[in-house]
């Protein structure tokens, strides 16, 4: 079980220290603490996703604006 958990955590970007802490908590049966760690890491990943999305949104708008301008439509 620990190897599967270790692989799962590595796939999510857990650091070695986070992984060891999680496995220790899991071994002790501290399910609530494990869930808190997973939820916290999920939240960090979602924040990073939103940050990565911003430049994509800007590029999408720039593309849309350029395409609209080249079709003779006003860019307001």
PEHU-V158649 format. One record per residue. N is the residue number from 1. PHI is phi in radians with two decimals (* if undefined). D_CENTER is the distance of its C-alpha to the mean C-alpha in Angstrom with 2 decimals. Layout:
BEGIN
N;PHI;D_CENTER + N;PHI;D_CENTER
END
This chain:
BEGIN
1;*;24.52 + 2;-1.07;23.18 + 3;-1.16;22.64 + 4;-1.09;20.61 + 5;-1.13;18.52 + 6;-1.04;18.24 + 7;-1.14;17.13 + 8;-1.10;14.52 + 9;-1.14;13.08 + 10;-1.09;13.39 + 11;-1.14;11.55 + 12;-1.62;8.38 + 13;1.66;9.08 + 14;-1.05;11.39 + 15;-1.31;14.17 + 16;-1.05;17.72 + 17;-1.14;18.70 + 18;-1.09;15.98 + 19;-1.08;16.94 + 20;-1.10;20.58 + 21;-1.10;20.23 + 22;-1.04;18.52 + 23;-1.09;21.28 + 24;-1.13;23.91 + 25;-1.08;22.88 + 26;-1.08;22.80 + 27;-1.08;26.19 + 28;-1.37;27.57 + 29;1.38;26.57 + 30;-1.54;24.47 + 31;-1.07;22.32 + 32;-1.04;21.45 + 33;-1.18;20.14 + 34;-1.10;18.05 + 35;-1.09;16.57 + 36;-1.05;15.95 + 37;-1.08;14.12 + 38;-1.14;11.87 + 39;-1.12;11.37 + 40;-1.11;10.81 + 41;-1.14;8.14 + 42;-1.03;6.41 + 43;-1.05;7.23 + 44;-1.10;6.08 + 45;-1.16;2.31 + 46;-1.12;4.05 + 47;-1.04;6.28 + 48;-1.12;5.10 + 49;-1.09;4.83 + 50;-1.11;8.07 + 51;-1.10;9.45 + 52;-1.22;9.28 + 53;-1.26;10.88 + 54;-0.97;13.71 + 55;-1.11;15.63 + 56;-1.14;15.49 + 57;-1.07;17.04 + 58;-1.10;19.61 + 59;-1.11;20.54 + 60;-1.04;20.94 + 61;-1.14;23.20 + 62;-1.07;25.15 + 63;-1.10;25.78 + 64;-1.03;26.88 + 65;-1.11;29.08 + 66;-1.13;30.70 + 67;-1.13;31.41 + 68;-1.16;32.87 + 69;-1.15;35.00 + 70;-1.32;36.39 + 71;-1.62;37.55 + 72;1.41;39.78 + 73;-1.60;37.97 + 74;-1.14;37.74 + 75;-1.70;34.40 + 76;-1.80;34.41
END
